[in-house]
Amino acid sequence: MTQRTTAIGVFFYFACLFFGPLGAQNGWFERPLSPRTANYQMKIRLDPDEKMIYGEATLVWKNPSPDTVGDLQFHLYYNAFKNTGSTFYRRSNRLSRLPDSDACFWGSNEMSDIRDGAGRALQSRYIQPDDGNTDDETVLQVLLREPVLPFDSVRVTYRFVAKIPKIMVRTGYSRDYFFLAQWYPKVGVYEPAGTRNARVGGWNCHQYHSNTEYYGEFGVYDVDLTVPADYVVGASGSLQGTTDSPAGTTHRYHVEDVIDFTWTASPKYLVFEDQWKHVRLKVLAFPGHECYVERYFEAAKHSLDFFDEHLATYPYHTLTMVDVPYHGLFTGAMEYPTLISVLSLDFFPKGVLFSETLTVHELTHQFFQQIVATNEQEEPWLDEGFTTYWEGRIMDQYYGEKSSAFKVLGVGAGNVEYNRIEFLNMGNPKITSCAQSGFDTKADNYRTIFYNKTAIWLRTLEGLVGEATMSDIWKTYYEKWKFKHPGGRDFTDVVNEVVRKNHGDRFGDNLDWFFEQVLYGTDMCDYAVSDISVTPVLPKAGILDDGTCVGLKQTNAPDQWRSKITIYRNGEVLLPLDVLIHFEDGTEVREHWDGRDRYRIFEYTKPAKVAWAEVDPERKLHLDADFTNNGMRLKPDPLPAQKYGGRLLAWVQNLLEVLAFFV
C-alpha cells in the first residue's frame, strides 16, 4: 500500500467515524427524530469465561447549549458494584443481599486511552457531584484540550474494560446468561439554562444511587458485538448483519434517536418472532418458558394498539422482549430503548396477570422515559407514575376492569383498583410527596408513592376534567416534549394550558391548587356520607287560625317527608365532587359541592323519602382513601350479603366435595 493510499484510507476512516453517527446514512428515519446529541460507534467483545467486556468507542457529542463547555462527564455505572465504599452500597440496604462468598462477584468499569479528534490524550478524574464520597467512581470527568463552542461538536475516542458483576441490580451475569445494561461509559446530559430546573447551563450527571434509575441523551448507536458463535444475541435496535471470525460471531446493531443501548446474550435463548404493523416483535426465552410467548406478544400488541389510538404510533422498527431466567431474576422488569425484560413465574395461578402487567408496563416506558426523556433520578413520578397510569388503562381495557390484576377463585381486582390497594395499604401513605427526588428520599417504600399515588391522582385529574380533556392533555404533552427533556413544571403547564382552553375558568385561573395538594403535598383525601335522616312533615295540630281544634291522631298520615343528608370531609385534600341523592319514588337529585368545608348538609321536602345518598358516584376521585363510606342507605340493602354469602356457601360446598373424595 502506498503512502497516498494509506492517507486516503485514514481520511475515509475518520470521515466515517465523524459523519456516520451524525448523518446515519443507513438509518431508520428520513429525518432525525431527536437532536442526536450523543452518538456512539462501539466495537465490543464479550469474554463469557472471564466475565469481561472489552470495548473501543467513538463518541461524537454535540453541545446543545449557547455555553462554552470545557469537559465531558461520563457515567461508569458498573463502578457502583466495585466495592462497598460506593455511594450505591453506602446508602442502601443491599449489602445484606450480597452472597456470603470469597468469590469476586463484583463489577467495575475503567476508561483508558481517551483522545480527542486530533489524537491528543485527554486527562480525566473521578468526581462526586452529589455527596463528595471519594470512594465512589461512578462519574468520570474528562477535561478537553479545547472547549466545545456553542452548538459545536467534539469527537472523543476511548477504550474501556468492564468486569461484569454477578447479577446485581438490573444487570450482570448468572451462569451463561448475560444481561448488559448500563455497561459502557455513557456521557451525561448537558442541560442548557431553562431545561427542566436548570437556572444555568451545566452537566446533569449524578452518581449511581440505589434508589434511582437513569437519565440519558438522545443519539445514534452503531455497535458491533462479538460473542462466541453459539451465543444468541438480543439488543436495542435492528441487526444489520453478522460476520464469523476466529474470535466468534460479530453482530452489527444500529438504532437511532434513543437514550441508551442494552443487550443480552446466552447460548440457551430460544427466539420467537411476530409482527405488529411496521414493528418486528421478538421474544427471547429460555427452554421451558415457551408457554408464555403468546402472552407476551398479545400484551405487546394490545399496548401498541392502545398507544396508536390514544397517544401516538410507536416510532421504532423493533421491540425485543427478554423473558429472563429464574437465576437472572433481578434483571427482569426493566425498560431500555426497543428492548424490555419481563418475567414469567410458574407458581402464580393463571388468573394472576403478572407477565402481562410487566409487559405492558415496560413497553409503556418506551413512550415515557425513552421518547419523552425525563430524569428518573430527580423526578421518577414523571415516568414511573405516568407509566403506571397508562398500564392501568391498557390492562383494564383488554383484560377487564375487575380482573386485569388477578382473578382467582372468583375473586378479582382490576389494575387501577390494585394500584389503590397498594397505595392505601402502605405503612404510611403520607411519608413523602410524589415530587421528592428519587435519590434524596430515605423511605423504603418510596416506589409506592412515585408509582401508585401518581397514577391515582392522574386518574383523579381525569375524573375532574373529563376523558376528552385528559386525552387532549396527553397528546399535547407528548407532541410538545417527545425527544426532549421535560420537567415536572412542563407537564403541569400543559395541563393548565389545555384545561383553560377547554373549560375556561371552571377550575379557577389554573390547576396549581390541585398539584400543590396531590403532587407536592402529602395530605389524604376522604369524603363520606355521615348521616341520613327522614322526618315526617305533618299538618298542623292544635287550634288553627279558623278556630278549629285538630287532634294529633288526625295528623298521623303525612304527605311530605323532610330528608336530611350530611356529608363530611374527613381528609385534608380539597376537591370538588358530586353528590347523588336517590328517593324511594325513583327520582334523583344531583348536587355539586366544592368540597372545601368540613361538612355540607342537603335538605329536601318531598312526598318520597330519601332511599340512599352517595358522594362521588362515578368514582372520579380515585384519591379518596375510603370508598366504603361514600354511600349510605336509609334501610340496609340485603343484596351484597346474599351475594357473598352464596359465594361462600359455594366455596364450602366445593371444599366438602374435595374432602369427601379422600374419606
Secondary structure, 3 states (H helix, E strand, C coil): CCHHHHHHHHHHHHHHHHHHHHHCCCCCCCCCCCCCCEEEEEEEEEECCCCEEEEEEEEEEECCCCCCEEEEEEECHHHHHCCCCCHHHHCCCHHHHCCCCCCCCCCEEEEEEEEECCCCECEEEECCCCCCCCCCCCEEEEEEEEEECCCCEEEEEEEEEEECCECCCCCEEECCEEEECCCCCEECEEECCCCCCCCCCEEECCCCCCCCCCCCCCEEEEEEEEECCCCEEEECCEEEEEEEECCEEEEEEEEEEECCCCEEEECCCEEEEEEECCEEEEEEECCCCHHHHHHHHHHHHHHHHHHHHHCCCCCCCEEEEEECCHHHHHHCCEEECCEEEECCCCCCCCCECHHHHHHHHHHHCCCECCCECCCCCCCHHHCHHHHHHHHHHHHHHHHCCCCCCEEECCEEECHHHHHHHHHHCCCCCCCCCCCCCCCCCCCCCHHHHHHHHHHHHHHHHHHHHCHHHHHHHHHHHHHHHCCECCCHHHHHHHHHHHHHHHHCCCCCCCCHHHHHHHCCCCCCECEEEEEEEEEEECCCCEECCCCCEECHHHHCCCCEEEEEEEEEECCCCCCCEEEEEEECCCCEEEEEECCCCCEEEEEEEECCCEEEEEECCCCCCCCECCHHHCEEECCCCCHHHHHHHHHHHHHHHHHHHHHHHHC
